[in-house]
């Protein structure tokens, strides 16, 4: 009898080239993705060391991090001082190396973790690395995907392999159904708040259970995206019919007989019954409420109808301008951002638009929506969502990472309290002194309308929405 | 790219005892101004080090601005140091500032690897040992810290702790090796893997269209 193994074990074993000594393995890499913030640095350094990209057909550079989100931006326009140099260098080096390039003006341009599933560049069963910590998002497809540094990206390009210590394994099982107004984002924040921002350290986390299998791919991407905020090596979800339907027909997905072979291969990618994990966490979906962060770490979060803990970290409270025991619901805000690799996909924009339709943002509110990719933006516009956002008083931006992190361009201003559909509420993440409250797109939209932290439930009026 | 080997050294330690210091704090994105690995130390901890990052007014309360600590070559921190963004600029800026080792209760995983690849020694110790070292450093910046990688020991006064590090990371740091060179020695194994895998998963290897 063969031993029961996990999805993660199978992906690991499938890509294991050799024992690399000292408890590590040399793993084969199917895809390397780059972006302009570190892609140019890595390609430049590689060339300066006299090395070449070993398999350029499996490496792609995608412009997302510091491109301007101004509608109608110029080809090299950045939101970071000196940022155009990063765009130019990445473009020039990518073309010279012969790798794939999705340039600033490409109709498929957008955030790496939004674009690569969308185009079928990331597929189930692949190993994928990218010098971006949110690469774990792609685990939603049943890929083994993790974020690396810039030197590791050079390594990956030069050798198509990386030496890796096998992490521990954790399964987070979620069962039951979400209450109305609760989304994958709330689940992830709930998990991190309950077990700490380091709760998944040195673990690969498989998300399982009926709540997860009932999610569409976009929700799964949101869930896996936040695995890194739980300090996990990666997050992953077994590919199923939902995944295969999503992948089928995508631009770079396998076609015809290749599809048949791949599809058959992917069906074996799941955890066997009886497989043992190092850690197990169980969550009942009904226990998850619309959740919002109050501090400066994603673990500092609670249901938005609750209060800041009385024993909250004083440093975080000082930065956030809050008092112990203060109520979060109703807290006045100055800004809202909807977008990012966490929540910048079509279903996120739809959830926000459902709240915003025939409504206006509160007076004085700076509200910005930046679709995660040009395809998302085009689809949203085809549905008229851009009109909903604009009529509500939102700025409608050009795709990229935009206001998720401050790169020297536009920000909300020192001390501004902002509800953001992004992934990090770190001090200064969205600009010097900006006070970020992470939440779902629906919560962000509802808060924009109310001018205060509020839930979509209370603004839309009762359950059902 | 090879690094300066690390062996035994005596230095000065600066305590920065905050948990979850993320790489956005170590170097904010706006401080990454050129395509390269240098010119970054000025942006190190910019949000904390300067009262006004735009005109670079120093914050006298920040540890690295205090007498004695500005010369630190070892940083002492709490849990999960270097979490968040994978930006390697965090390590490049620390290194350029003069930091050679970081003692913390735990590290962000990508950051840890970035340290090893850049010749900066990440040392993980239990919270008691880290707190003792931080207290000693805080009492007097002239207190020496001794780090010995071969024997895997950190000493400050009579606080002596052994730390664990993988044999591989230790070798990279001690010999200043470039891990790409090590993997390139296994190219035949990588080629053999791909020949076999190409037959099993041909869709992985399609050309760019």
Interface residues (C-beta under 8 A of the other chain):
Chain A: X17 X18 X20 X21 X22 X23 X24 X26 X28 X30 X37 X38 X40 X41 X44 X45 X49 X51 X55 X56 X57 X58 X66 X80 X81 X82 X85 X86 X89 X99 X100 X123 X125 X126 X131 X132 X133 X147 X148 X149 X150 X151 X152 X154 X155 X158 X159 X160 X161 X162 X163 X165 X197 X198 X201 X202 X231 X233 X252 X254 X258 X259 X261 X262 X265 X297 X315 X405 X406 X407 X408 X424 X426 X427 X428 X429 X432
Chain B: X1 X18 X19 X20 X22 X24 X25 X28 X29 X30 X32 X33 X34 X35 X36 X37 X47 X53 X79 X80 X83 X84 X85 X86 X87 X88 X91 X106 X108 X109 X110 X113 X114 X117 X118 X166 X167 X168 X179 X180 X182 X183 X184 X186 X187 X189 X190 X193 X194 X197 X200 X201 X202 X203 X204 X205 X206 X207 X208 X209
